[in-house]
Amino acid sequence: ALIQARQRGAIEKNTGTAPKQQEGRQVEAVLTPEQSMLLSGEKLYKQGDLTGALAQYKAILKNTDQLYVAWERALNIELALGSYKDALKTADNALSVYPNQAVLYYYLAVALQHESKYVEALTNVKSAMQLDEGNGLYIELYGDILYLKGDREQALQQWKKAKAAGKNVRIAEPRKLPAEVRDLMEILKESLDGRKKKRA
């Protein structure tokens, strides 16, 4: 029996099956299901699979409304895909949980703008601007909506302000990973580094 166990151990060591299985189980033990879905969503997002990433974020939001990054990513993707009616619902739900997040008002204003609801869009972009004064992206959207409403002079003034303030975000571009995602990735890295040290 001892000889068979040693042989099995040698086979696993040579094929690499045992450590990989162990690593997978250890990583799974560290992450909650929502965290696993978040990491999967981030990976899909970075690979450009917006539909797949959106499915991950929506699954998270069905389980919990307390993972802010899932709200922001879902909205970002819905807008990028042109799903404005879905974005309106998502933004409303997100704002009921996180009413002090300027970017959520911004996303709502973008969706409203695309639905030609300019008065409501102006109200929401103003809310974003109050929460994050001087944000060039919000000021630019304010100018865009004013232009669509026919107020070209006021729009031009806002665009000049936006240019002076500088724009720091674009809807379809991935943003810096939020702290909670960076923390999860750090946990995974430490877990993997710890296993490498144990093997050495």
PyMOL commands that set and color helices and strands:
alter all, ss='L'
color gray80, all
select helices_A, chain A and resi 2-15+17-30+33-47+50-63+68-80+84-97+102-114+118-131+136-148+152-165+179-199
alter helices_A, ss='H'
color red, helices_A
deselect
rebuild
show_as cartoon
